[in-house]
Amino acid sequence: MAMTRDEIVEILTYASSHDSREVGDAMIVAWLTAANFAGWTYDEAMTATVAHYAETDKWIRAGNVTQIIQNRRATRPPWWQAD
C-alpha cells in the first residue's frame, strides 16, 4: 500500500526534531514520490529514520531511507522462514 502524505509528514517531523530542518510542501512531495516509487511502508520508513539518527547526526535523505530499507529487507529471512 502506498504511503500517505500524513505518514511522510510524521517521518519528516521526527527527522526535524534531530536536525532542525524546515519541512515544506516541496520536501513532502519529494519524499512521498520517493517513498511510493521505492515501495516503503510507514513502519519500515520510521524504523529506518530512527536507526539512522541512532548512528549519526547527519541529515537523512529519502535515498538514505530507501537504502536502509533495502538492506534490512535483504538480510531479513523470508516470511515463511521467520520465527
ABEGO torsion letter per residue (X at the ends): XBBBAAAAAAAAAAAAAAAGBBBBAAAAAAAAAAAAAAGBBAAAAAAAAAAAAAABABBBBAAAAAAAAAAAAAABBBAAABX
